[in-house]
Amino acid sequence: MSNYSTVPALACNASAALFTELFGADIINISGSILYCNHPSIAVRNVEFCNITVTYTHPAHNDTIHVETWLFTQTWNRRLQAIGGGGWVAGRFAMTDIGMALGDLASIALNGQYAVLAKELIRSFYGRPAGYSYWSGCSQGSKQGFMLAQRYPNAYDCITGVAPALNWAQCILAASWAQVMMSITGQYPPKCEVNALTDAVVAACDPLDGVTDGLISDMSKCTFDPFALVEKTAHCPSTNTTIVISHAAATIANLSWTGPRKRGAISLARRELPSTSYRLRLFIKKNPEWDYSKIGSVEEYARLFYAGVQECDSIVRTVDPDLSALRKSRGKILAYHGLADGFIPTRGTENYYKRVNDTTSAIDDLFRDFEVPGLAHCSGGHSGQPTSTFQALVGWAEKGVVPDTLPIEFNDMKGIQHQRILCPYPEKASLKEKGLDVTKRES
């Protein structure tokens, strides 16, 4: 796409936003500022842009919303990229600043109405609309993107989402399961024992894809019984001591891996995080002083779990499988999820993909999901992540280049660099034949 000519700095002014109305809202303020971005870690230097922030409120709701749009004043490739929030933050926070600096053109937008606002700003500023609009986010930000695809399919052309928190009401509560069970049973196994069990399951399931690299690539084939290691010895590197794995450690590890179960409930848990206590105290018990660690039985936990789902599921759940409207608008979703995600379970994304596949025809032309061995929540873990995902989405949308694979690079536990490919779910990458260089991608 051709670049636009330079936009004069004088254009960075509140008057550049020519519209004065937003349906269902009263605009409080429109302000503009011009900055030079410099972020050494991502090598963004001397980028001149205009930041236009629109502040508005919905009458009688006592709210204040800020919509922030960064507009290049030098050249523009006619793309709009919106960045999602994270955790309990709906909009901008530290990570979104990085994403916006990386983006071709970025705006904070939270639903279809906000997308219209950002698009109108672009039309006013440049004199023409964006050619393509993209959404990019992780976790809560990814969930926002999926919500847009389901409820506002015309808001954005394409969505890329990482580790989407689709079953928000369930997974936030389920994250407390292991902590609750430790409190109920009075069993608090040392970290070394749990780490030893983790190392054992990785060692058992790592080779299933034909390559031993410290990563589990196919969780569906991984079957491991932690109780088989009870009374076996293990070494603790941090203290240089030898311990005996207890039945308590195997119990807590197994509960963490399988998640809360009551009458066949789907496994959702991984580990306890601060978001869980906020959710229980403020949203369910509605008592900021309540101590969730005092839950005394599985029955009490189950009551709280189902109460939270009943109260909030209809508002925050993002799993409508009918993407026919997105297909009609020729939209696309490109997602990936780490198999070592300790917060948002990968199976939630798997389950949603399967349901979309049952509901919407020719899903590969609309929605592709990649699973990343060893990747933790959004980033981190023991592997790299597909950093070319956004460009793959652009190529898919604008040039028709279907992302059949995504490249990935990482250093294994021995420091050896590996170049691999990821396959779209449900396909799995595996070694084709012995003797190949497992550190290099095939040309």
Summary of the structure (lengths in Angstrom):
residues: 443
radius of gyration: 23.8
end to end distance: 28.6
largest distance: 73.5
contacts: 1383
relative contact order: 0.10
helix: 37%
strand: 22%
